[in-house]
Amino acid sequence: MEKEEMEKVVVKPTWQLAWGLAWRIFFICLGIYAIIFGIMFAVLGTTIWAWLQSMPTMPY
């Protein structure tokens, strides 16, 4: 059995690569924050809505 040698890929650090990684990290973080905010908004929104609905109305 011969041992296969994998081709070595050389990645040159360029500004294009750096900006690509920066934008990717930004969008991943934005997505994570959007999911967390959406869950918090749904939970707190339904809680506040239920609390407001349970309050007695004032007679006029």
N, C-alpha and C positions, 0 to 999 in steps of 0.2 A: 504494500500500500504506500503510495506516494503521498506526501503531505503537500496539500495545495497551499500556495502562498496567495494571500489576498492582496489585491491591488491597494497600494497606499494612496489615499486621496489627500491632496494638499489643499487646505483651505486658506486662502490669503486673507488676512483681516483688512477689509476695506470699509470705507464710510458707508457704502451701499449695504453691506452686510450688517454693520452696526445699526443703521437706521431701520433696516428690516426687522432686526431683533427688538429694537426699542418699540416700534409700532406694534409688533406682535405681543410683547409684554403689556403694553398699554391696553390693547383691546381685550386681552385675557383678564386683566385686573378690572376693567370696566364691566365686563360680563359678570364677573364674580360679584362685584358691588351691586350690579343691577338685580341679580338673583336674590342677594341678601336683602336689599331694600324692598324688593317686591314681596318677599315673604313677610317682612316686618310690616309693610303697609297693609297687607291682607289681614294679618293677625290683629294689629292695632286698630285698623279700620273697622273690622267686624266687631271688635270689642267695644269701641266707642259708639258705633251705630246701635248695638244692642243696649248699651247703657242709656243712650239718648231716647230710645224707644220705650224704655221702662220708666222714664221719668213721667210723673203725672203732669197733665196739661193744666194750664191755669184757666179757670173759667172767666169769661169776659162778660 
